[in-house]
Amino acid sequence: MGTLILIIVIFVVIVVFLNSRYNIRSQGTKTEGQILRIDRHTTTDSYGIRHTSYYATYEFHDDSGQRWTGEKSMGGNRRKKVGDRVNVYYLPKNPRRSDVDW
């Protein structure tokens, strides 16, 4: 029973996350942004295997010219570098909610 509840909770979290990204992209405004920084996070699992993930901090400007920043995981592949231009989607009424198109 506990396993079933855990599976349901994980499923709900995934659906909410994907819906949030879809809403930003479908209802948001697209603009160009730039990667400011890339941070590397390394963890070691219970088997002693190291896993590395990269997180990019990006900036963009909304329609009024105000500067905003956001952060997004790049996963284990560092495909972008500092200074690269990226497509950013943001909600005009809440620019803190943004997403990057890798």
N, C-alpha and C positions, 0 to 999 in steps of 0.2 A: 504494500500500500504506500509506504514512504517513497519508494522508487517512482511509482506512478505520479505522485504529487510533485516530485522533483522534475520529472519530465514535463509535466504540464506547466510548471513555473518557468522552466527554460524556454519552452515553446512560446509562452506569452511574452517573455522578455524579448525574444527574437522578433516576434511580430510587431511589438511596439517600436523597437529600434528601426526595423525596415520601413514601417509606416512613417516614422519621423523623417527619415532621409527622403522618402518619396514626397512627403508634403513640402519639404524645403525645395526640392528640385521642381516639383510641379507647380507650386504656388509662389515660389521665390523669384528673385531677380538675379539674373546672371551678370557677373562682372569679372574683370581680370584682377587677379591678386598676385602676390609674390611671396615666395618662401623666405622667411627671415632666419630660421634656425632649424636644425635637425638634431634631436636628442636621441641617443642610443640607450636603451634599457636592456640589461642582460639579467636573466634569472636562471636559476638552476633548479631542475625538477627533482623529485624524490629519487630518481635513478642516477642523479649526478650529471645529467645531460644539460648543457647550457643552451638557452634560447635567447636570441637577440631580436628585439623589435625596435623600429624607428618611429619617432613621432615628430611631425613637422609643425612648426609654428608659422602661420601665414598671416599676411595683412591684406586688407582690401579697403576700398572707400565706397560708401553708400552713395545714393543719388544726390545727397546734399553735400557730399565731399568730406563727410566725417570719416576718420580712420578707425577701423576695427581690426581686431586680431582674433584668430581662432587656432585650434590645435586639432590635428587628426592623425590617427595611426597610419603608418605606411606599411604595417606588417613587417615581415622579415626581409623584404626587398627594398633596398634603398635606390629607387629608380630616379628620384629627383635630387637636385642639389640646391644649396642656398643660392638665392638669386633667380631661380627658375620662375617663370610666369605660369600661373595655373588658373583654371576657370573656377570661380567661387560662386556659389548660390547662397543667397541669404533672404530672410524674410524682412521685407521693408518695414513692417511695424515692430520688428524685434531683430535687428541685425546681429545680436549676440548669437542667434541661431543661424549657423552657416554650415556649409558642407563644401568640400573640394572635390572636383572631378579629376581623379588620377587618370 
